[in-house]
């Protein structure tokens, strides 16, 4: 949105400059009044776009980001060593054939 507003503002400012050039070349009162009315309209749009851009800038300038980092607690390690029990292994093998 911010980039779009800036692009629109630039286009309106260019349009304003074209109307100023036309105003300098206007010869009759009627031409001057028509160009002046268009110029006033464009200037209003420029002011509105500028206000919107400034509003976005002020909102982002006062934004605060809070970040909390806490370390994860590692899972406890099971240090009990389970040895091989040949009697149980033999009993299971015999039961499997059984």
C-alpha positions, 0 to 999 in steps of 0.5 A: 500500500505504501509503495502504491501511494508513493507511485500515485503521489508521484503521478499526481505531482507530475500532473500538477506540473503539467497544469502549471505549465498550461496555466502559464500558457492560458490566454483567456479568462475561461482557460485560466479558470478551467485550468485553475479548477483542475489544478485545485483538484489535483492539489487536493489529491496530492494533499490527501495522498501526502497525508496518507503516506505520513500516516503510514510513516508515523504508525511504523515509526512508533511500532514496537516489536517485542521478542522473547527468547527462552531456551528449550529444556532438554528431555532427560536422558535415560542413563540406565543400561539394559543388558542382554539377558540370555535366559530371556532371549532363549525363552522367547526364542523357544516360545516362538517355536513352540 
